[in-house]
Amino acid sequence: MMTPLLFNLKNKKALVVGGGKVAARRIVTLLENGMQVIAVSPDFSEAIIKTENNQLILINAGYHKDQLADIDLAVAATDNRALNGQIKKDCQAQKIWCNRVDDPDDSDFIFPSVIRRGDLTLSVCTEGASPFLTKQIVAELAEHYDDSYTEKTALLRLLRQAVLAGDGSPNEKTAELKALSRCSNAELRSKLGK
């Protein structure tokens, strides 16, 4: 069983071994979350080659455990199960968290499906049991938690800061914050004078 956690990956370094479609998705996810990514593969897909980001370094070579130097986490994304297993063992020996795209049960972490609406992050994962069920649940959540939640979380952040800086007991502040969470975006804008 996996434990859902949110990590700040900004300015951390990842090694992605593999050059195909799955590696491309992992690279994009890691870059979007502020990581420097070193990708290693004898061949890279067009999608990876076209990824324009100064935090991405492509190395046209096979994997070697020396590439794990100064790495914070790794992704074994090759189409070779034995190689992915070796990458995982090498990471384990150096206490580096590793994701094996071909074996969630032998991974230290997995990549859930994510919906972001401003400060709202919804994460869905069936831990490899059914990617199709995951997609179905994500679609349902995305419909319910639409783009209006981007504004709602931004407004609630501002109001929370004001409430916490204001007068009142901790219990009064908690009650006020709870009440604000039930307000519509228009009511929240009104409370901010916008």
C-alpha positions in Angstrom: 0.0 0.0 0.0 1.3 3.4 -0.9 1.0 6.6 1.2 -0.2 9.7 -0.6 2.2 12.6 0.0 2.9 15.9 -1.7 6.6 16.8 -2.1 8.3 20.0 -3.1 10.6 18.9 -5.9 11.8 22.3 -6.9 15.6 22.4 -7.5 15.9 18.6 -7.0 17.5 16.4 -9.5 16.0 13.4 -11.3 17.4 10.7 -13.5 15.0 9.2 -16.1 16.4 6.2 -17.8 14.5 5.5 -21.0 13.5 7.4 -24.2 10.0 6.4 -25.1 6.4 7.5 -24.5 6.3 6.7 -20.8 9.7 8.4 -20.1 8.4 11.5 -22.0 5.4 11.7 -19.7 7.5 11.3 -16.6 10.0 13.9 -17.8 7.2 16.5 -18.4 5.7 15.8 -15.0 9.1 16.2 -13.2 9.9 19.4 -15.2 6.5 20.9 -14.4 7.2 20.4 -10.8 10.5 22.3 -10.9 13.0 19.5 -11.1 16.2 19.3 -13.1 15.9 16.2 -15.2 18.7 14.2 -16.7 17.4 11.7 -19.3 19.6 8.8 -20.4 18.8 6.6 -23.4 20.6 5.4 -26.5 17.5 6.7 -28.4 15.0 9.4 -27.5 11.4 9.8 -28.9 10.6 12.8 -30.9 8.4 14.1 -28.0 11.5 14.1 -25.7 13.8 15.7 -28.3 11.2 18.5 -28.8 10.8 19.2 -25.1 12.3 22.6 -24.7 13.3 23.2 -21.1 16.7 24.5 -19.8 16.3 22.1 -16.9 16.4 19.0 -19.2 19.7 17.3 -20.1 19.6 14.5 -22.6 22.4 12.0 -22.6 22.5 9.6 -25.6 24.0 6.6 -23.9 23.1 3.4 -22.0 22.5 3.4 -18.3 25.4 3.1 -15.8 25.1 3.4 -12.1 27.6 6.3 -12.0 24.8 8.4 -13.5 23.0 8.2 -10.1 25.6 10.6 -8.5 23.8 13.6 -6.9 20.4 12.3 -8.0 17.4 12.8 -5.6 15.0 10.4 -7.4 15.1 8.1 -10.4 12.6 6.7 -12.9 13.4 3.4 -14.6 11.4 3.8 -17.8 13.0 1.4 -20.3 11.3 -1.5 -22.1 13.8 -3.9 -20.5 12.5 -5.4 -17.2 15.9 -6.7 -16.2 17.5 -3.3 -16.7 14.7 -1.6 -14.8 15.3 -4.0 -12.0 19.0 -3.3 -12.0 18.3 0.5 -11.8 16.0 -0.1 -8.8 18.7 -2.2 -7.1 21.3 0.5 -7.8 19.0 3.2 -6.4 18.2 1.1 -3.3 21.9 0.7 -2.6 22.3 4.5 -2.7 19.1 5.3 -0.9 17.6 7.0 -3.9 13.8 6.7 -4.4 13.0 4.9 -7.7 9.9 4.4 -9.8 9.8 1.4 -12.0 7.3 2.1 -14.7 6.9 -1.7 -15.4 6.4 -2.7 -11.8 4.5 -0.5 -9.3 5.0 -3.1 -6.5 8.8 -2.8 -6.8 8.6 1.0 -6.8 9.3 3.4 -4.0 6.8 5.9 -5.4 4.3 6.0 -8.3 2.9 8.8 -10.4 -0.8 9.3 -9.7 -3.2 11.0 -12.1 -3.5 14.6 -11.0 -6.0 17.4 -11.4 -4.8 20.9 -10.5 -7.1 23.9 -9.9 -4.9 26.6 -8.5 -4.0 25.6 -5.0 -6.4 22.6 -5.2 -4.6 19.3 -6.0 -6.6 16.2 -6.5 -4.7 12.9 -6.9 -6.1 9.6 -8.0 -4.4 6.2 -8.0 -5.4 2.6 -8.1 -1.8 1.5 -7.4 -1.6 -0.3 -10.8 -4.9 -2.2 -10.3 -6.8 -0.4 -13.0 -5.5 2.6 -15.0 -8.9 2.7 -16.8 -10.7 3.1 -13.5 -8.2 5.8 -12.5 -9.0 7.7 -15.8 -12.8 7.3 -15.2 -12.5 8.8 -11.7 -10.3 11.6 -12.9 -12.8 12.5 -15.5 -15.6 12.6 -13.0 -13.6 14.7 -10.5 -12.5 17.1 -13.3 -16.1 17.7 -14.2 -17.1 18.4 -10.6 -14.1 20.5 -9.6 -14.0 22.8 -12.6 -11.8 25.8 -13.3 -13.8 27.9 -10.9 -11.8 26.3 -8.1 -8.7 28.1 -9.3 -10.3 31.4 -8.4 -11.9 29.9 -5.3 -8.6 28.7 -3.8 -6.9 32.0 -4.6 -9.7 34.0 -2.9 -9.7 31.6 0.1 -5.9 32.0 0.5 -6.2 35.8 0.7 -9.1 35.6 3.1 -7.4 33.1 5.3 -4.4 35.3 5.6 -6.7 38.2 6.7 -8.6 36.1 9.2 -5.5 34.7 10.8 -3.9 38.2 11.1 -7.1 39.6 12.5 -8.6 39.7 16.0 -10.5 36.8 17.5 -9.9 33.6 19.4 -8.6 30.6 17.6 -12.1 29.0 17.8 -13.7 32.1 16.2 -11.1 32.1 13.4 -11.6 28.4 12.8 -15.4 29.0 12.5 -14.9 31.9 10.2 -12.6 30.0 7.9 -15.0 27.0 7.8 -17.9 29.4 6.9 -15.8 31.0 4.1 -15.1 27.6 2.5 -18.8 27.2 1.9 -19.1 30.6 0.1 -19.5 31.0 -3.6 -16.8 32.8 -5.6 -19.0 35.9 -5.8 -19.5 36.0 -2.1 -15.7 35.6 -1.5 -14.9 38.4 -4.0 -17.5 40.6 -2.1 -15.8 39.9 1.2 -12.5 41.0 -0.3 -14.1 44.1 -1.8 -13.3 43.0 -5.4 
